[in-house]
Amino acid sequence: MARVWITGASSGIGRALALEYAKQGFDLIVSARNESALESLKQACAPAEVAVIPLDLSSPESIAAAATQALALGPIDILINNGGISQRSKAEETGLELDRRIMEINYFGQIQVTKAVLPSMLERGQGIIAVTTSLTGKWGFYLRSAYAASKHALHGFFDSLRMEVEDRGIQITLITPGFIATEISVHALGSDGKPSGEMDNNQAQGLPVDECARRIIAGIAAGKREFGVGGRELMGLWLRRFAPALFARLLKKQSAR
Ligand SMILES: NC(=O)c1ccc[n+]([C@@H]2O[C@H](COP(=O)([O-])OP(=O)(O)OC[C@H]3O[C@@H](n4cnc5c(N)ncnc54)[C@H](OP(=O)(O)O)[C@@H]3O)[C@@H](O)[C@H]2O)c1
């Protein structure tokens, strides 16, 4: 059976992806920092084959160890780089240390995992690498300067990588969620580097996470290069292209939370 490695699987979108892939009969590797949440996810995925491999995306040593363990299990058919942390602080109040931390987790962490898995996929001439970016990877938004920068960086990296590997059997899929009903805003870091602890209205009213997971899995299976998942906020993708001035005016009126 095909094997999927999902990072950021301890909660939210990653957890929902794991549950849905398990239902579809895939073998799983689930990673994040919170090992007990991963163990309870493993129970919830039964009878699917699930390997729990804890991983801290801010630590190159942790990523290297996790990748060695994951690759030892056998071929990885689908890698979903989903783990990430958001931000709720103004740029002027955000210290460089926090900018770097967010970039380390959301960008360098993802590409290190990718670079660890890619050689084995290239050797086999097949594999799928997906990455959860964000609409904030397409345009900036209030209180998310470092987060938006890290997600934009993912687009640059993975669009370039796709050009280099798609003719060698590797699918690269960028997923740009809008507002999904998870606790991402609760976990998002404030200017003090601590979780904001607040549930945003945008997320509370967002797309249910199980529906989000089903759409992501369908988009990956359809071989899409990039696709949005969410509600009417996805209209921004078209509006920005065809009516950029109107888009900028409407975006400015949106609530930061
Ligand atoms: N929800 C939305 O509206 C939305 C919109 C656009 C994009 N996204 C993206 O979707 C992805 C999943 O977010 P979510 O909404 O599901 O939020 P979430 O519930 O907060 O999940 C984030 C996941 O990332 C993991 N993570 C955070 N820091 C980590 C670290 N240092 N090392 C390893 N894993 C880490 C968390 O696990 P641990 O804390 O256990 O490590 C958790 O499993 C993120 O990349 C996010 O940017 C979400």
The ligand as a MOL file (V3000), in Angstrom:
LIG
                    3D

  0  0  0     0  0            999 V3000
M  V30 BEGIN CTAB
M  V30 COUNTS 48 52 0 0 0
M  V30 BEGIN ATOM
M  V30 1 N -6.1620 26.9920 9.2130 0
M  V30 2 C -6.0270 27.8740 8.2610 0
M  V30 3 O -6.8910 28.7510 8.0890 0
M  V30 4 C -4.8180 27.8460 7.3640 0
M  V30 5 C -4.8060 28.7020 6.2740 0
M  V30 6 C -3.7290 28.7070 5.4280 0
M  V30 7 C -2.6760 27.8550 5.6380 0
M  V30 8 N -2.6830 27.0140 6.7080 0 CHG=1
M  V30 9 C -1.5150 26.1460 6.8890 0
M  V30 10 O -1.9300 24.8300 7.1350 0
M  V30 11 C -0.9320 24.1420 7.8830 0
M  V30 12 C -1.6040 23.4430 9.0480 0
M  V30 13 O -2.1620 24.4240 9.9120 0
M  V30 14 P -3.4910 24.1720 10.7790 0
M  V30 15 O -4.4780 25.1560 10.3590 0
M  V30 16 O -3.8220 22.7440 10.7780 0 CHG=-1
M  V30 17 O -2.9850 24.6660 12.2230 0
M  V30 18 P -2.6020 23.8710 13.5450 0
M  V30 19 O -3.7540 23.0940 14.0420 0
M  V30 20 O -1.9720 24.8880 14.4280 0
M  V30 21 O -1.5180 22.8060 13.0480 0
M  V30 22 C -0.1790 23.1250 12.8640 0
M  V30 23 C 0.6300 21.8480 12.8730 0
M  V30 24 O 2.0110 22.1960 12.6640 0
M  V30 25 C 2.7760 21.5970 13.6920 0
M  V30 26 N 3.9350 22.4050 14.0630 0
M  V30 27 C 3.9630 23.6950 14.4860 0
M  V30 28 N 5.2260 24.0400 14.8120 0
M  V30 29 C 5.9960 22.9430 14.5890 0
M  V30 30 C 7.3660 22.6570 14.7610 0
M  V30 31 N 8.2400 23.5460 15.2370 0
M  V30 32 N 7.8030 21.4160 14.4340 0
M  V30 33 C 6.9630 20.4780 13.9680 0
M  V30 34 N 5.6510 20.6800 13.7780 0
M  V30 35 C 5.1760 21.9000 14.1020 0
M  V30 36 C 1.8380 21.4720 14.8910 0
M  V30 37 O 2.2390 20.3910 15.7250 0
M  V30 38 P 3.0330 20.5020 17.1190 0
M  V30 39 O 2.5860 21.7550 17.8100 0
M  V30 40 O 2.6450 19.2290 17.8140 0
M  V30 41 O 4.4740 20.5220 16.7560 0
M  V30 42 C 0.5270 21.1070 14.2010 0
M  V30 43 O 0.4710 19.7240 13.9760 0
M  V30 44 C 0.0850 25.1960 8.2980 0
M  V30 45 O 1.2160 25.1290 7.4500 0
M  V30 46 C -0.6500 26.5030 8.0860 0
M  V30 47 O 0.2160 27.5750 7.8070 0
M  V30 48 C -3.7360 26.9850 7.5630 0
M  V30 END ATOM
M  V30 BEGIN BOND
M  V30 1 1 1 2
M  V30 2 2 2 3
M  V30 3 1 2 4
M  V30 4 1 4 5
M  V30 5 2 4 48
M  V30 6 2 5 6
M  V30 7 1 6 7
M  V30 8 2 7 8
M  V30 9 1 8 9
M  V30 10 1 8 48
M  V30 11 1 9 10
M  V30 12 1 9 46
M  V30 13 1 10 11
M  V30 14 1 11 12
M  V30 15 1 11 44
M  V30 16 1 12 13
M  V30 17 1 13 14
M  V30 18 2 14 15
M  V30 19 1 14 16
M  V30 20 1 14 17
M  V30 21 1 17 18
M  V30 22 2 18 19
M  V30 23 1 18 20
M  V30 24 1 18 21
M  V30 25 1 21 22
M  V30 26 1 22 23
M  V30 27 1 23 24
M  V30 28 1 23 42
M  V30 29 1 24 25
M  V30 30 1 25 26
M  V30 31 1 25 36
M  V30 32 1 26 27
M  V30 33 1 26 35
M  V30 34 2 27 28
M  V30 35 1 28 29
M  V30 36 1 29 30
M  V30 37 2 29 35
M  V30 38 1 30 31
M  V30 39 2 30 32
M  V30 40 1 32 33
M  V30 41 2 33 34
M  V30 42 1 34 35
M  V30 43 1 36 37
M  V30 44 1 36 42
M  V30 45 1 37 38
M  V30 46 2 38 39
M  V30 47 1 38 40
M  V30 48 1 38 41
M  V30 49 1 42 43
M  V30 50 1 44 45
M  V30 51 1 44 46
M  V30 52 1 46 47
M  V30 END BOND
M  V30 END CTAB
M  END
